[in-house]
Amino acid sequence: MMEFYSIIVSGLPRSGTSLIMQILKSQNIPIFEDGIRKPDINNVNGYFEVDRVGQKIKTDRGFIDSIKGKSIKVIAPFLDNLPNDLGKYLVLFSSRKFDEIFKSMEKMIGRETKVEERRGLILQQSRSLDMIATRKDFDLVQVNFNKMINDPLNEIQKISKKFDNFDMDKAIACVDICQYNNRI
């Protein structure tokens, strides 16, 4: 396995990033999270987040030092805040059908998403992927949430290729069709 400074799990909110974090946890890969956001009905296995991560990775070098060798969730808009002078990051980028993302967000916030919000999210994903392509310090693996639910083996194999001693059975066990909410 190539040595990475950190493993970054990214994507839009509600795109399946927490599932990827669960998969990494099943492999005993250290997870960096603060535990502030607790599991709930929308993510019964947890969110694996760090509060204000975008600001912390941009301004707090001590914080950046603390994520070395760990996996951390950094949603798409904040990826470019990662310093580019520390070595390679493995970026596991989760995508999902946009209509499902919007439906899931609406359920969480208790209102319909506005057309401008939807356009903004679609544009954000495109901009993030374009930016990733320009960063020599990002090693990208794209993971499709919808495909992972329907065919976990093929999607998880994309991730497993980056690790030694990856236990596919443990990883596949993380994919729980019962937790596939807001399907379209």
N, C-alpha and C positions, 0 to 999 in steps of 0.2 A: 504494500500500500504506500502511496505517496504520502509524505508527511505534510500535514496542513496546519496552519496557524490555528484555525478554528473551523468548525462546521457550521455554516449558516443555513438555517431553514427559513425560506422566504416564500412570498406570494402575496396575493391580496388577502385582506381579512376574509375569513369564512371559506378559504380555498382548500383546506385540508392540511394546513401546516401542523396542527396539533397531532394529527395521525402520524405524520412523518416523525415528529418528536417522540411519539410513543414507540415507533419502530426502532429509533436510535436507542432509546432507553432499554428496549428489550435485548439489545446487543451489548449492554453494559457500557455504553458510550456515555461519558459524563455529560450531564445536562446542566446548563447554567440557567437558573430561574430564581425568582425572588419569592414565589409562593403567595404573593399578595392576592392575585386573582384565583379564587377557589373554583373547583369543579362545580358545574351547575347542570341544569337540564339541557343546555345547549352544547356542552362539552363535559360529559359525565366522567371522562378519564383525565380531565385537566387541560389547562391552556398552555402550560410550560412557557410563561412569559416573564419579561422583566419590565416593570413600570418605567415609562419614559426612556425606553432603550434607544430611540433615535437620537435624543439629546445626549445621552450618556456616551454613545460611541463617537459622537462628534467632538465632545469637549473634555472628556474625562479619561486621560491616559491610564490612570490606575484601573479604571473599569476595563479598558481594552486589555491591559495586562492580565486581568483576572479571567478573561474568557479564553485564554490560550489553552489549546488542547481540549476544549469543550465544545459542545453544540449549543447554539443559542438561536432563538427565533427573532428574526429581524424582518418586519413586514416590508414589502417592496419599496415604499416611498423612502425608506431610510437606508437602503443598501449603499447608496453612494456616500454615506457618512463614514463608512468603514475606512480606516487609514490604508493607504496603498503601499506602505513601506515595511510591512511585517512578514512578508512571505505569502504563500498561497492560502486562499480560503476555498473550501469546498462549499459550493452553493447548491443546495437542494431546493429547487424552485417548484412550488406546487401551483398547478392551474386547475380550474374547475369550470364547468359550464357557467357562463355569466348569469343566466337566469336563475340558476340555483344559488349563486352567491347573493344575488339581490334578494331572493326570497328568504334566505337564511338571515341576512342582515335585517330585513324588515321584521322578521319574527323577533329578533333580539331587541330592536329599537322601538318596536310597537307602532310603526308607521310605514307608509309606502316610501320607497326611495324616489327621489326626484330625478327627472330626466337628466339634469345637469350632473347629479351625483353618479348616475350610471355611466354617463359619458366619461366623466372624470376617472372612474375606476378602470374602465376599458383602456383609456389613454395611459393611465399609470402603469398598467401591466406591460403595455407595449414599450413605453419609455424605459421601464426597468430592465426588460430583456435586451433592449438596444444598448443600454448603459453597461450591462453585464458583458456584452459582446466586446466592448471596448477596453475592459479591464483585464490586463494580463495576469493579475493576481487572483482572478476568479476562475475556478474550474466548475463549470455549470453542469448539473444533471437536472433535466426537466422531468417532473413527475406529474402525471395527469390523475387527479383524484377520481374522476369518473371511471377511468380505465382500471385504476387500482381496486375499486370496489368490485368491478365486474370480472377482472382477471388479475388478482393480486400478484401472481407469480411473475408475470412479465414486467410489471411496473417496479416491483421490489428488486428484481434482478438488476435493474438500472442502478439502484442504490448499492446493492451488494458488491458490484464490481469495484467499488472504491475502497473496500475493506477486506482485510484478512480475517479468516475464521468467522464469517458471517453466517448466522444460524437462520436459514430461510424459514424453518418451521415456526420459530419464535416470532419472526417478523410477520409472517402471514397470519398468525394467531391474533395479531393486533387489529387486523381488518375485520371489523364487526359490522356486517350488513344491517344489523338492527340499529346501529347508530347513524345510518345513512339517512339523515333528515333532509327535508326540503328538496327532494328529488323532483325533477321535471321530466 
